[in-house]
């Protein structure tokens, strides 16, 4: 059931972005939040399952999972100007090039991956496989944003794509 719920969460993310740029329907605005809630419930369930299994060294994986979750929340909600990113209409904005977004166009993808990797290591093989499935969907979602959505939403995105790596900060720019 969690596999389908996670796929639904990403379908909501895809539709939310498409709506922001093309359809602009008010009733679709909550789709991003709904997708986040679904993934939070799934992640919380994984953490609860690992704790319910009893004392084990596997529980140590919850610490890096929590750090990765913090990094994800930071990348999505604090490293970006919240009002411009999530509340204004998607038209002609400029890309955020400060902080981690000056090093990677999609830093949240890595944080998401590590969060679900460590949750899976704490909870078990099924949850690990599920987390890697969600991470693959998240990578696809980042590619979709990068190639279809953000080029329409941001007036300077093509230049940003030339200057900043997609995922992993490499090269001289990453070292600054």
PyMOL commands that set and color helices and strands:
alter all, ss='L'
color gray80, all
select helices_A, chain A and resi 2-23+26-28+31-52+57-78+82-87+99-102+107-123+125-153+157-163+171-175
alter helices_A, ss='H'
color red, helices_A
deselect
rebuild
show_as cartoon
